[in-house]
């Protein structure tokens, strides 16, 4: 079961993230080793071919897996992505995408997770895995 203080910290961090707001990512759900994020596609998410840019999909995969892993870490530790692998399966031009992620392993130094990205109808658009380095959280000055 996810500690409520940790869940509130995660929600607040995403809610106040300038990057997450600019991207349009929303945290829908967070639980012990799980996260679900949503992104409504806007024009700035599209590549010149008119489909969602692969980097946008990479971002929601990386972020959702990172949040899922974050639920397994103490507040005095953080994580950074060291590897992200993505299989792009179908394009998306308009609408909404949802990423559902699970933390598979959360060790003292390495974390690993997996996520799927779906469109509004539940069609699988992409699947990703990520490995993270777990490090002490830097102290505030």
N, CA, C and O atoms as CSV, one atom per row, in Angstrom:
chain,resi,resn,atom,element,x,y,z
A,1,UNK,N,N,0.841,-1.184,0.000
A,1,UNK,CA,C,0.000,0.000,0.000
A,1,UNK,C,C,0.888,1.249,0.000
A,1,UNK,O,O,1.881,1.314,0.724
A,2,UNK,N,N,0.525,2.220,-0.803
A,2,UNK,CA,C,1.303,3.442,-0.942
A,2,UNK,C,C,1.022,4.391,0.220
A,2,UNK,O,O,-0.132,4.679,0.539
A,3,UNK,N,N,2.091,4.870,0.845
A,3,UNK,CA,C,2.008,5.846,1.916
A,3,UNK,C,C,1.352,7.123,1.379
A,3,UNK,O,O,1.745,7.623,0.324
A,4,UNK,N,N,0.358,7.651,2.094
A,4,UNK,CA,C,-0.380,8.831,1.620
A,4,UNK,C,C,0.496,10.072,1.516
A,4,UNK,O,O,0.298,10.889,0.617
A,5,UNK,N,N,1.467,10.229,2.425
A,5,UNK,CA,C,2.372,11.382,2.333
A,5,UNK,C,C,3.190,11.319,1.049
A,5,UNK,O,O,3.367,12.330,0.369
A,6,UNK,N,N,3.685,10.133,0.721
A,6,UNK,CA,C,4.458,9.962,-0.510
A,6,UNK,C,C,3.566,10.200,-1.734
A,6,UNK,O,O,3.982,10.867,-2.682
A,7,UNK,N,N,2.355,9.664,-1.718
A,7,UNK,CA,C,1.427,9.865,-2.839
A,7,UNK,C,C,1.133,11.349,-3.026
A,7,UNK,O,O,1.108,11.836,-4.157
A,8,UNK,N,N,0.914,12.067,-1.941
A,8,UNK,CA,C,0.640,13.506,-2.022
A,8,UNK,C,C,1.851,14.259,-2.556
A,8,UNK,O,O,1.699,15.197,-3.339
A,9,UNK,N,N,3.048,13.860,-2.144
A,9,UNK,CA,C,4.280,14.492,-2.635
A,9,UNK,C,C,4.430,14.283,-4.136
A,9,UNK,O,O,4.786,15.211,-4.862
A,10,UNK,N,N,4.162,13.076,-4.598
A,10,UNK,CA,C,4.257,12.765,-6.029
A,10,UNK,C,C,3.235,13.586,-6.819
A,10,UNK,O,O,3.567,14.185,-7.841
A,11,UNK,N,N,2.010,13.609,-6.344
A,11,UNK,CA,C,0.964,14.371,-7.032
A,11,UNK,C,C,1.322,15.862,-7.119
A,11,UNK,O,O,1.154,16.490,-8.164
A,12,UNK,N,N,1.814,16.412,-6.012
A,12,UNK,CA,C,2.167,17.828,-5.981
A,12,UNK,C,C,3.354,18.119,-6.900
A,12,UNK,O,O,3.381,19.143,-7.583
A,13,UNK,N,N,4.318,17.227,-6.913
A,13,UNK,CA,C,5.484,17.423,-7.777
A,13,UNK,C,C,5.069,17.485,-9.250
A,13,UNK,O,O,5.560,18.330,-9.999
A,14,UNK,N,N,4.173,16.597,-9.660
A,14,UNK,CA,C,3.705,16.606,-11.053
A,14,UNK,C,C,2.804,17.798,-11.325
A,14,UNK,O,O,2.870,18.392,-12.402
A,15,UNK,N,N,1.968,18.152,-10.367
A,15,UNK,CA,C,1.050,19.271,-10.543
A,15,UNK,C,C,1.796,20.588,-10.720
A,15,UNK,O,O,1.342,21.462,-11.458
A,16,UNK,N,N,2.933,20.737,-10.051
A,16,UNK,CA,C,3.679,21.993,-10.097
A,16,UNK,C,C,4.853,21.955,-11.078
A,16,UNK,O,O,5.583,22.939,-11.194
A,17,UNK,N,N,5.044,20.860,-11.770
A,17,UNK,CA,C,6.143,20.752,-12.729
A,17,UNK,C,C,5.873,21.602,-13.964
A,17,UNK,O,O,4.895,21.382,-14.679
A,18,UNK,N,N,6.739,22.566,-14.207
A,18,UNK,CA,C,6.610,23.412,-15.395
A,18,UNK,C,C,6.650,22.563,-16.656
A,18,UNK,O,O,5.876,22.790,-17.585
A,19,UNK,N,N,7.549,21.587,-16.692
A,19,UNK,CA,C,7.678,20.728,-17.863
A,19,UNK,C,C,6.409,19.904,-18.086
A,19,UNK,O,O,5.902,19.842,-19.206
A,20,UNK,N,N,5.894,19.274,-17.034
A,20,UNK,CA,C,4.687,18.445,-17.173
A,20,UNK,C,C,3.506,19.288,-17.647
A,20,UNK,O,O,2.715,18.840,-18.476
A,21,UNK,N,N,3.386,20.504,-17.123
A,21,UNK,CA,C,2.299,21.390,-17.567
A,21,UNK,C,C,2.479,21.768,-19.029
A,21,UNK,O,O,1.514,21.737,-19.793
A,22,UNK,N,N,3.705,22.128,-19.438
A,22,UNK,CA,C,3.954,22.488,-20.836
A,22,UNK,C,C,3.646,21.318,-21.765
A,22,UNK,O,O,3.051,21.504,-22.827
A,23,UNK,N,N,4.048,20.122,-21.368
A,23,UNK,CA,C,3.778,18.934,-22.175
A,23,UNK,C,C,2.300,18.591,-22.181
A,23,UNK,O,O,1.801,18.011,-23.145
A,24,UNK,N,N,1.595,18.944,-21.113
A,24,UNK,CA,C,0.182,18.610,-20.996
A,24,UNK,C,C,-0.057,17.268,-20.326
A,24,UNK,O,O,-1.131,16.682,-20.468
A,25,UNK,N,N,0.946,16.775,-19.590
A,25,UNK,CA,C,0.807,15.480,-18.911
A,25,UNK,C,C,0.068,15.649,-17.589
A,25,UNK,O,O,0.322,16.585,-16.832
A,26,UNK,N,N,-0.843,14.730,-17.331
A,26,UNK,CA,C,-1.602,14.724,-16.086
A,26,UNK,C,C,-1.444,13.368,-15.409
A,26,UNK,O,O,-1.461,12.329,-16.069
A,27,UNK,N,N,-1.291,13.386,-14.100
A,27,UNK,CA,C,-1.249,12.153,-13.327
A,27,UNK,C,C,-2.682,11.768,-12.986
A,27,UNK,O,O,-3.368,12.478,-12.251
A,28,UNK,N,N,-3.126,10.640,-13.527
A,28,UNK,CA,C,-4.490,10.169,-13.278
A,28,UNK,C,C,-4.574,9.322,-12.017
A,28,UNK,O,O,-5.528,9.432,-11.247
A,29,UNK,N,N,-3.567,8.474,-11.812
A,29,UNK,CA,C,-3.599,7.532,-10.697
A,29,UNK,C,C,-2.179,7.186,-10.305
A,29,UNK,O,O,-1.285,7.153,-11.150
A,30,UNK,N,N,-1.975,6.933,-9.047
A,30,UNK,CA,C,-0.680,6.484,-8.543
A,30,UNK,C,C,-0.941,5.529,-7.388
A,30,UNK,O,O,-1.786,5.782,-6.529
A,31,UNK,N,N,-0.202,4.433,-7.387
A,31,UNK,CA,C,-0.331,3.435,-6.340
A,31,UNK,C,C,1.015,2.802,-6.087
A,31,UNK,O,O,2.025,3.254,-6.627
A,32,UNK,N,N,1.046,1.783,-5.291
A,32,UNK,CA,C,2.295,1.105,-4.960
A,32,UNK,C,C,2.874,0.437,-6.211
A,32,UNK,O,O,2.399,-0.614,-6.640
A,33,UNK,N,N,3.898,1.058,-6.787
A,33,UNK,CA,C,4.547,0.510,-7.966
A,33,UNK,C,C,3.765,0.704,-9.247
A,33,UNK,O,O,4.006,-0.002,-10.226
A,34,UNK,N,N,2.828,1.649,-9.264
A,34,UNK,CA,C,1.952,1.845,-10.421
A,34,UNK,C,C,1.721,3.332,-10.656
A,34,UNK,O,O,1.655,4.117,-9.710
A,35,UNK,N,N,1.599,3.709,-11.916
A,35,UNK,CA,C,1.135,5.052,-12.240
A,35,UNK,C,C,0.367,5.022,-13.550
A,35,UNK,O,O,0.564,4.146,-14.391
A,36,UNK,N,N,-0.507,5.998,-13.697
A,36,UNK,CA,C,-1.251,6.186,-14.936
A,36,UNK,C,C,-1.246,7.674,-15.243
A,36,UNK,O,O,-1.642,8.493,-14.415
A,37,UNK,N,N,-0.787,8.016,-16.461
A,37,UNK,CA,C,-0.700,9.406,-16.881
A,37,UNK,C,C,-1.429,9.594,-18.203
A,37,UNK,O,O,-1.545,8.669,-19.007
A,38,UNK,N,N,-1.923,10.825,-18.411
A,38,UNK,CA,C,-2.677,11.137,-19.625
A,38,UNK,C,C,-2.074,12.367,-20.289
A,38,UNK,O,O,-1.527,13.252,-19.631
A,39,UNK,N,N,-2.191,12.395,-21.624
A,39,UNK,CA,C,-1.769,13.556,-22.405
A,39,UNK,C,C,-2.771,13.765,-23.524
A,39,UNK,O,O,-2.989,12.874,-24.344
A,40,UNK,N,N,-3.389,14.957,-23.558
A,40,UNK,CA,C,-4.272,15.336,-24.662
A,40,UNK,C,C,-3.381,15.900,-25.766
A,40,UNK,O,O,-2.624,16.842,-25.532
A,41,UNK,N,N,-3.466,15.343,-26.938
A,41,UNK,CA,C,-2.602,15.741,-28.048
A,41,UNK,C,C,-2.959,17.145,-28.528
A,41,UNK,O,O,-4.119,17.457,-28.797
A,42,UNK,N,N,-1.925,17.981,-28.628
A,42,UNK,CA,C,-2.041,19.336,-29.173
A,42,UNK,C,C,-1.147,19.438,-30.401
A,42,UNK,O,O,-0.351,18.542,-30.683
A,43,UNK,N,N,-1.291,20.532,-31.119
A,43,UNK,CA,C,-0.514,20.721,-32.343
A,43,UNK,C,C,0.996,20.659,-32.081
A,43,UNK,O,O,1.741,20.137,-32.910
A,44,UNK,N,N,1.455,21.184,-30.938
A,44,UNK,CA,C,2.895,21.182,-30.669
A,44,UNK,C,C,3.445,19.789,-30.347
A,44,UNK,O,O,4.658,19.630,-30.209
A,45,UNK,N,N,2.586,18.786,-30.225
A,45,UNK,CA,C,3.031,17.409,-30.004
A,45,UNK,C,C,3.289,16.658,-31.313
A,45,UNK,O,O,3.831,15.553,-31.298
A,46,UNK,N,N,2.906,17.249,-32.428
A,46,UNK,CA,C,2.964,16.556,-33.720
A,46,UNK,C,C,4.286,16.805,-34.436
A,46,UNK,O,O,4.870,17.885,-34.341
A,47,UNK,N,N,4.747,15.777,-35.157
A,47,UNK,CA,C,5.928,15.940,-36.002
A,47,UNK,C,C,5.485,16.498,-37.357
A,47,UNK,O,O,4.285,16.664,-37.574
A,48,UNK,N,N,6.407,16.793,-38.271
A,48,UNK,CA,C,6.016,17.359,-39.575
A,48,UNK,C,C,5.082,16.455,-40.384
A,48,UNK,O,O,4.383,16.937,-41.276
A,49,UNK,N,N,5.061,15.161,-40.089
A,49,UNK,CA,C,4.162,14.250,-40.782
A,49,UNK,C,C,2.755,14.222,-40.223
A,49,UNK,O,O,1.894,13.511,-40.740
A,50,UNK,N,N,2.509,15.000,-39.156
A,50,UNK,CA,C,1.163,15.095,-38.601
A,50,UNK,C,C,0.801,14.034,-37.584
A,50,UNK,O,O,-0.370,13.892,-37.232
A,51,UNK,N,N,1.790,13.282,-37.103
A,51,UNK,CA,C,1.528,12.290,-36.046
A,51,UNK,C,C,2.290,12.709,-34.792
A,51,UNK,O,O,3.226,13.507,-34.856
A,52,UNK,N,N,1.875,12.158,-33.653
A,52,UNK,CA,C,2.547,12.488,-32.399
A,52,UNK,C,C,4.030,12.130,-32.525
A,52,UNK,O,O,4.392,11.019,-32.912
A,53,UNK,N,N,4.872,13.104,-32.185
A,53,UNK,CA,C,6.313,12.928,-32.254
A,53,UNK,C,C,6.750,11.793,-31.315
A,53,UNK,O,O,6.237,11.660,-30.204
A,54,UNK,N,N,7.687,10.995,-31.772
A,54,UNK,CA,C,8.181,9.892,-30.953
A,54,UNK,C,C,8.745,10.342,-29.621
A,54,UNK,O,O,8.672,9.608,-28.636
A,55,UNK,N,N,9.307,11.542,-29.578
A,55,UNK,CA,C,9.838,12.073,-28.331
A,55,UNK,C,C,8.755,12.364,-27.309
A,55,UNK,O,O,9.005,12.290,-26.106
A,56,UNK,N,N,7.558,12.694,-27.767
A,56,UNK,CA,C,6.427,12.924,-26.860
A,56,UNK,C,C,6.019,11.596,-26.229
A,56,UNK,O,O,5.768,11.521,-25.026
A,57,UNK,N,N,5.957,10.566,-27.040
A,57,UNK,CA,C,5.629,9.231,-26.512
A,57,UNK,C,C,6.728,8.764,-25.566
A,57,UNK,O,O,6.441,8.185,-24.518
A,58,UNK,N,N,7.983,9.011,-25.929
A,58,UNK,CA,C,9.102,8.651,-25.046
A,58,UNK,C,C,8.976,9.369,-23.709
A,58,UNK,O,O,9.242,8.787,-22.657
A,59,UNK,N,N,8.571,10.628,-23.753
A,59,UNK,CA,C,8.448,11.412,-22.528
A,59,UNK,C,C,7.390,10.849,-21.594
A,59,UNK,O,O,7.635,10.725,-20.394
A,60,UNK,N,N,6.220,10.507,-22.116
A,60,UNK,CA,C,5.172,9.993,-21.227
A,60,UNK,C,C,5.527,8.593,-20.727
A,60,UNK,O,O,5.165,8.230,-19.608
A,61,UNK,N,N,6.234,7.798,-21.547
A,61,UNK,CA,C,6.701,6.498,-21.075
A,61,UNK,C,C,7.712,6.663,-19.943
A,61,UNK,O,O,7.571,6.054,-18.883
A,62,UNK,N,N,8.727,7.486,-20.172
A,62,UNK,CA,C,9.763,7.719,-19.171
A,62,UNK,C,C,9.159,8.282,-17.885
A,62,UNK,O,O,9.491,7.834,-16.788
A,63,UNK,N,N,8.280,9.255,-18.026
A,63,UNK,CA,C,7.673,9.889,-16.850
A,63,UNK,C,C,6.791,8.937,-16.071
A,63,UNK,O,O,6.856,8.898,-14.842
A,64,UNK,N,N,5.971,8.173,-16.763
A,64,UNK,CA,C,5.057,7.265,-16.052
A,64,UNK,C,C,5.820,6.148,-15.346
A,64,UNK,O,O,5.471,5.769,-14.228
A,65,UNK,N,N,6.862,5.620,-15.995
A,65,UNK,CA,C,7.670,4.588,-15.332
A,65,UNK,C,C,8.407,5.202,-14.148
A,65,UNK,O,O,8.497,4.592,-13.083
A,66,UNK,N,N,8.933,6.414,-14.336
A,66,UNK,CA,C,9.620,7.086,-13.235
A,66,UNK,C,C,8.716,7.314,-12.038
A,66,UNK,O,O,9.145,7.136,-10.898
A,67,UNK,N,N,7.471,7.707,-12.279
A,67,UNK,CA,C,6.521,7.907,-11.178
A,67,UNK,C,C,6.212,6.581,-10.491
A,67,UNK,O,O,6.150,6.519,-9.263
A,68,UNK,N,N,6.019,5.528,-11.269
A,68,UNK,CA,C,5.764,4.203,-10.674
A,68,UNK,C,C,6.928,3.786,-9.776
A,68,UNK,O,O,6.712,3.276,-8.676
A,69,UNK,N,N,8.156,4.001,-10.239
A,69,UNK,CA,C,9.326,3.679,-9.428
A,69,UNK,C,C,9.410,4.589,-8.209
A,69,UNK,O,O,9.760,4.138,-7.118
A,70,UNK,N,N,9.092,5.863,-8.390
A,70,UNK,CA,C,9.144,6.845,-7.298
A,70,UNK,C,C,8.320,6.361,-6.096
A,70,UNK,O,O,8.666,6.657,-4.952
A,71,UNK,N,N,7.231,5.617,-6.349
A,71,UNK,CA,C,6.381,5.133,-5.252
A,71,UNK,C,C,7.095,4.103,-4.383
A,71,UNK,O,O,6.647,3.811,-3.274
A,72,UNK,N,N,8.187,3.558,-4.870
A,72,UNK,CA,C,8.932,2.534,-4.127
A,72,UNK,C,C,10.189,3.085,-3.466
A,72,UNK,O,O,10.935,2.330,-2.840
A,73,UNK,N,N,10.439,4.388,-3.593
A,73,UNK,CA,C,11.636,4.997,-3.036
A,73,UNK,C,C,11.294,5.838,-1.816
A,73,UNK,O,O,10.211,6.416,-1.728
A,74,UNK,N,N,12.235,5.899,-0.872
A,74,UNK,CA,C,12.084,6.793,0.270
A,74,UNK,C,C,12.200,8.236,-0.208
A,74,UNK,O,O,12.731,8.499,-1.287
A,75,UNK,N,N,11.707,9.157,0.591
A,75,UNK,CA,C,11.760,10.570,0.222
A,75,UNK,C,C,13.182,11.109,0.158
A,75,UNK,O,O,13.409,12.159,-0.443
A,76,UNK,N,N,14.153,10.413,0.767
A,76,UNK,CA,C,15.537,10.885,0.729
A,76,UNK,C,C,16.323,10.352,-0.478
A,76,UNK,O,O,17.527,10.583,-0.588
A,77,UNK,N,N,15.637,9.641,-1.379
A,77,UNK,CA,C,16.292,9.147,-2.594
A,77,UNK,C,C,15.513,9.613,-3.819
A,77,UNK,O,O,14.320,9.908,-3.743
A,78,UNK,N,N,16.211,9.671,-4.944
A,78,UNK,CA,C,15.592,10.018,-6.213
A,78,UNK,C,C,16.148,9.090,-7.287
A,78,UNK,O,O,16.868,8.144,-6.969
A,79,UNK,N,N,15.829,9.343,-8.539
A,79,UNK,CA,C,16.281,8.461,-9.611
A,79,UNK,C,C,16.467,9.248,-10.895
A,79,UNK,O,O,15.837,10.283,-11.111
A,80,UNK,N,N,17.349,8.728,-11.743
A,80,UNK,CA,C,17.588,9.313,-13.063
A,80,UNK,C,C,17.587,8.184,-14.085
A,80,UNK,O,O,18.073,7.086,-13.815
A,81,UNK,N,N,17.043,8.464,-15.246
A,81,UNK,CA,C,16.965,7.471,-16.312
A,81,UNK,C,C,18.347,7.208,-16.887
A,81,UNK,O,O,19.078,8.141,-17.220
A,82,UNK,N,N,18.706,5.920,-17.002
A,82,UNK,CA,C,19.971,5.563,-17.654
A,82,UNK,C,C,19.735,4.797,-18.953
A,82,UNK,O,O,20.640,4.680,-19.779
A,83,UNK,N,N,18.527,4.277,-19.136
A,83,UNK,CA,C,18.201,3.599,-20.388
A,83,UNK,C,C,16.684,3.627,-20.592
A,83,UNK,O,O,15.907,3.372,-19.671
A,84,UNK,N,N,16.294,3.943,-21.823
A,84,UNK,CA,C,14.875,3.940,-22.188
A,84,UNK,C,C,14.766,3.233,-23.528
A,84,UNK,O,O,15.424,3.618,-24.495
A,85,UNK,N,N,13.942,2.208,-23.586
A,85,UNK,CA,C,13.756,1.441,-24.819
A,85,UNK,C,C,12.276,1.465,-25.184
A,85,UNK,O,O,11.412,1.221,-24.342
A,86,UNK,N,N,11.994,1.765,-26.458
A,86,UNK,CA,C,10.607,1.948,-26.882
A,86,UNK,C,C,10.330,1.178,-28.160
A,86,UNK,O,O,11.137,1.179,-29.090
A,87,UNK,N,N,9.194,0.529,-28.191
A,87,UNK,CA,C,8.662,-0.050,-29.412
A,87,UNK,C,C,7.443,0.753,-29.820
A,87,UNK,O,O,6.432,0.745,-29.118
A,88,UNK,N,N,7.526,1.453,-30.955
A,88,UNK,CA,C,6.403,2.235,-31.467
A,88,UNK,C,C,5.561,1.317,-32.348
A,88,UNK,O,O,6.069,0.746,-33.313
A,89,UNK,N,N,4.284,1.172,-32.023
A,89,UNK,CA,C,3.441,0.197,-32.699
A,89,UNK,C,C,2.424,0.805,-33.646
A,89,UNK,O,O,2.186,0.264,-34.726
A,90,UNK,N,N,1.818,1.923,-33.258
A,90,UNK,CA,C,0.812,2.584,-34.092
A,90,UNK,C,C,0.937,4.093,-33.911
A,90,UNK,O,O,1.304,4.562,-32.834
A,91,UNK,N,N,0.635,4.855,-34.962
A,91,UNK,CA,C,0.692,6.322,-34.837
A,91,UNK,C,C,-0.578,6.879,-34.204
A,91,UNK,O,O,-1.623,6.228,-34.183
A,92,UNK,N,N,-0.460,8.089,-33.696
A,92,UNK,CA,C,-1.604,8.822,-33.163
A,92,UNK,C,C,-1.552,10.228,-33.737
A,92,UNK,O,O,-0.510,10.882,-33.700
A,93,UNK,N,N,-2.679,10.694,-34.270
A,93,UNK,CA,C,-2.738,12.028,-34.880
A,93,UNK,C,C,-3.489,13.028,-34.006
A,93,UNK,O,O,-3.085,14.185,-33.894
A,94,UNK,N,N,-4.560,12.590,-33.398
A,94,UNK,CA,C,-5.377,13.456,-32.551
A,94,UNK,C,C,-5.904,12.623,-31.391
A,94,UNK,O,O,-5.874,11.393,-31.421
A,95,UNK,N,N,-6.383,13.317,-30.377
A,95,UNK,CA,C,-7.020,12.614,-29.269
A,95,UNK,C,C,-6.182,12.642,-28.006
A,95,UNK,O,O,-5.476,13.608,-27.719
A,96,UNK,N,N,-6.280,11.572,-27.272
A,96,UNK,CA,C,-5.648,11.462,-25.966
A,96,UNK,C,C,-4.883,10.159,-25.886
A,96,UNK,O,O,-5.314,9.140,-26.425
A,97,UNK,N,N,-3.747,10.195,-25.211
A,97,UNK,CA,C,-3.025,8.955,-24.931
A,97,UNK,C,C,-2.887,8.789,-23.421
A,97,UNK,O,O,-2.794,9.757,-22.667
A,98,UNK,N,N,-2.878,7.531,-23.015
A,98,UNK,CA,C,-2.747,7.188,-21.604
A,98,UNK,C,C,-1.614,6.191,-21.466
A,98,UNK,O,O,-1.547,5.204,-22.199
A,99,UNK,N,N,-0.712,6.460,-20.508
A,99,UNK,CA,C,0.390,5.546,-20.207
A,99,UNK,C,C,0.115,4.875,-18.871
A,99,UNK,O,O,-0.216,5.535,-17.887
A,100,UNK,N,N,0.256,3.559,-18.849
A,100,UNK,CA,C,0.102,2.782,-17.612
A,100,UNK,C,C,1.425,2.081,-17.338
A,100,UNK,O,O,1.906,1.291,-18.150
A,101,UNK,N,N,2.003,2.382,-16.181
A,101,UNK,CA,C,3.354,1.908,-15.870
A,101,UNK,C,C,3.393,1.110,-14.575
A,101,UNK,O,O,2.587,1.309,-13.666
A,102,UNK,N,N,4.369,0.190,-14.524
A,102,UNK,CA,C,4.610,-0.618,-13.328
A,102,UNK,C,C,6.101,-0.645,-13.029
A,102,UNK,O,O,6.925,-0.807,-13.929
A,103,UNK,N,N,6.436,-0.486,-11.756
A,103,UNK,CA,C,7.809,-0.680,-11.301
A,103,UNK,C,C,8.012,-2.181,-11.140
A,103,UNK,O,O,7.333,-2.817,-10.335
A,104,UNK,N,N,8.927,-2.740,-11.888
A,104,UNK,CA,C,9.193,-4.183,-11.840
A,104,UNK,C,C,10.237,-4.499,-10.783
A,104,UNK,O,O,10.127,-5.495,-10.067
A,105,UNK,N,N,11.259,-3.637,-10.687
A,105,UNK,CA,C,12.340,-3.839,-9.716
A,105,UNK,C,C,12.742,-2.490,-9.145
A,105,UNK,O,O,12.927,-1.523,-9.884
A,106,UNK,N,N,12.875,-2.432,-7.835
A,106,UNK,CA,C,13.354,-1.203,-7.190
A,106,UNK,C,C,14.378,-1.588,-6.133
A,106,UNK,O,O,14.043,-1.880,-4.986
A,107,UNK,N,N,15.640,-1.577,-6.560
A,107,UNK,CA,C,16.730,-1.924,-5.662
A,107,UNK,C,C,17.372,-0.692,-5.051
A,107,UNK,O,O,16.903,0.429,-5.246
A,108,UNK,N,N,18.445,-0.909,-4.313
A,108,UNK,CA,C,19.152,0.195,-3.675
A,108,UNK,C,C,19.827,1.114,-4.685
A,108,UNK,O,O,19.974,2.308,-4.425
A,109,UNK,N,N,20.241,0.579,-5.832
A,109,UNK,CA,C,20.949,1.386,-6.819
A,109,UNK,C,C,20.301,1.394,-8.202
A,109,UNK,O,O,20.535,2.318,-8.982
A,110,UNK,N,N,19.500,0.393,-8.517
A,110,UNK,CA,C,18.906,0.272,-9.844
A,110,UNK,C,C,17.404,0.045,-9.717
A,110,UNK,O,O,16.944,-0.727,-8.875
A,111,UNK,N,N,16.650,0.736,-10.573
A,111,UNK,CA,C,15.215,0.506,-10.686
A,111,UNK,C,C,14.886,0.195,-12.136
A,111,UNK,O,O,15.564,0.661,-13.051
A,112,UNK,N,N,13.847,-0.591,-12.337
A,112,UNK,CA,C,13.442,-0.980,-13.692
A,112,UNK,C,C,11.922,-1.018,-13.744
A,112,UNK,O,O,11.269,-1.484,-12.811
A,113,UNK,N,N,11.361,-0.516,-14.859
A,113,UNK,CA,C,9.917,-0.547,-15.008
A,113,UNK,C,C,9.501,-0.677,-16.450
A,113,UNK,O,O,10.319,-0.591,-17.366
A,114,UNK,N,N,8.210,-0.888,-16.637
A,114,UNK,CA,C,7.630,-1.080,-17.964
A,114,UNK,C,C,6.342,-0.268,-18.058
A,114,UNK,O,O,5.672,-0.023,-17.054
A,115,UNK,N,N,6.005,0.146,-19.288
A,115,UNK,CA,C,4.759,0.902,-19.494
A,115,UNK,C,C,4.218,0.661,-20.888
A,115,UNK,O,O,4.958,0.344,-21.820
A,116,UNK,N,N,2.916,0.819,-21.007
A,116,UNK,CA,C,2.219,0.773,-22.290
A,116,UNK,C,C,1.505,2.098,-22.479
A,116,UNK,O,O,1.042,2.706,-21.514
A,117,UNK,N,N,1.415,2.550,-23.741
A,117,UNK,CA,C,0.676,3.759,-24.088
A,117,UNK,C,C,-0.485,3.359,-24.989
A,117,UNK,O,O,-0.304,2.647,-25.977
A,118,UNK,N,N,-1.677,3.824,-24.636
A,118,UNK,CA,C,-2.903,3.492,-25.352
A,118,UNK,C,C,-3.576,4.766,-25.852
A,118,UNK,O,O,-3.376,5.846,-25.295
A,119,UNK,N,N,-4.380,4.628,-26.912
A,119,UNK,CA,C,-5.230,5.737,-27.329
A,119,UNK,C,C,-6.549,5.645,-26.561
A,119,UNK,O,O,-6.706,4.793,-25.687
A,120,UNK,N,N,-7.497,6.527,-26.894
A,120,UNK,CA,C,-8.777,6.587,-26.182
A,120,UNK,C,C,-9.604,5.313,-26.311
A,120,UNK,O,O,-10.404,4.997,-25.430
A,121,UNK,N,N,-9.415,4.589,-27.399
A,121,UNK,CA,C,-10.172,3.350,-27.613
A,121,UNK,C,C,-9.485,2.138,-26.994
A,121,UNK,O,O,-10.018,1.030,-27.051
A,122,UNK,N,N,-8.314,2.336,-26.404
A,122,UNK,CA,C,-7.598,1.232,-25.779
A,122,UNK,C,C,-6.632,0.523,-26.714
A,122,UNK,O,O,-6.113,-0.539,-26.373
A,123,UNK,N,N,-6.383,1.091,-27.888
A,123,UNK,CA,C,-5.433,0.507,-28.830
A,123,UNK,C,C,-4.015,0.780,-28.342
A,123,UNK,O,O,-3.675,1.912,-28.001
A,124,UNK,N,N,-3.198,-0.256,-28.313
A,124,UNK,CA,C,-1.810,-0.125,-27.880
A,124,UNK,C,C,-1.019,0.633,-28.932
A,124,UNK,O,O,-0.950,0.216,-30.088
A,125,UNK,N,N,-0.415,1.761,-28.523
A,125,UNK,CA,C,0.369,2.604,-29.424
A,125,UNK,C,C,1.866,2.360,-29.290
A,125,UNK,O,O,2.598,2.401,-30.279
A,126,UNK,N,N,2.320,2.107,-28.069
A,126,UNK,CA,C,3.750,1.927,-27.813
A,126,UNK,C,C,3.941,1.172,-26.510
A,126,UNK,O,O,3.078,1.170,-25.633
A,127,UNK,N,N,5.090,0.535,-26.411
A,127,UNK,CA,C,5.485,-0.185,-25.190
A,127,UNK,C,C,6.916,0.212,-24.892
A,127,UNK,O,O,7.752,0.277,-25.794
A,128,UNK,N,N,7.198,0.479,-23.620
A,128,UNK,CA,C,8.535,0.901,-23.255
A,128,UNK,C,C,9.016,0.277,-21.956
A,128,UNK,O,O,8.232,-0.156,-21.111
A,129,UNK,N,N,10.339,0.249,-21.833
A,129,UNK,CA,C,10.990,-0.177,-20.596
A,129,UNK,C,C,12.024,0.881,-20.242
A,129,UNK,O,O,12.567,1.549,-21.121
A,130,UNK,N,N,12.290,1.027,-18.962
A,130,UNK,CA,C,13.284,2.005,-18.531
A,130,UNK,C,C,14.056,1.472,-17.330
A,130,UNK,O,O,13.511,0.795,-16.458
A,131,UNK,N,N,15.329,1.801,-17.317
A,131,UNK,CA,C,16.206,1.504,-16.193
A,131,UNK,C,C,16.638,2.830,-15.587
A,131,UNK,O,O,16.973,3.772,-16.306
A,132,UNK,N,N,16.629,2.897,-14.274
A,132,UNK,CA,C,16.963,4.118,-13.550
A,132,UNK,C,C,18.078,3.858,-12.551
A,132,UNK,O,O,18.157,2.780,-11.961
A,133,UNK,N,N,18.930,4.838,-12.366
A,133,UNK,CA,C,19.913,4.832,-11.302
A,133,UNK,C,C,19.271,5.490,-10.094
A,133,UNK,O,O,18.759,6.605,-10.195
A,134,UNK,N,N,19.292,4.816,-8.958
A,134,UNK,CA,C,18.726,5.346,-7.722
A,134,UNK,C,C,19.860,6.015,-6.949
A,134,UNK,O,O,20.895,5.402,-6.683
A,135,UNK,N,N,19.648,7.283,-6.592
A,135,UNK,CA,C,20.693,8.087,-5.936
A,135,UNK,C,C,20.103,8.844,-4.761
A,135,UNK,O,O,18.888,9.027,-4.685
A,136,UNK,N,N,20.970,9.293,-3.827
A,136,UNK,CA,C,20.476,10.141,-2.745
A,136,UNK,C,C,19.942,11.454,-3.298
A,136,UNK,O,O,20.501,12.003,-4.247
A,137,UNK,N,N,18.867,11.959,-2.712
A,137,UNK,CA,C,18.307,13.232,-3.148
A,137,UNK,C,C,19.269,14.342,-2.719
A,137,UNK,O,O,19.719,14.371,-1.573
A,138,UNK,N,N,19.584,15.257,-3.648
A,138,UNK,CA,C,20.471,16.371,-3.284
A,138,UNK,C,C,19.818,17.215,-2.205
A,138,UNK,O,O,18.602,17.409,-2.202
A,139,UNK,N,N,20.628,17.711,-1.299
A,139,UNK,CA,C,20.112,18.568,-0.230
A,139,UNK,C,C,19.876,19.962,-0.773
A,139,UNK,O,O,20.631,20.454,-1.611
A,140,UNK,N,N,18.822,20.592,-0.286
A,140,UNK,CA,C,18.522,21.977,-0.687
A,140,UNK,C,C,19.535,22.910,-0.039
A,140,UNK,O,O,19.954,22.691,1.098
A,141,UNK,N,N,19.931,23.970,-0.780
A,141,UNK,CA,C,20.906,24.913,-0.214
A,141,UNK,C,C,20.339,25.712,0.924
A,141,UNK,O,O,21.037,26.546,1.501
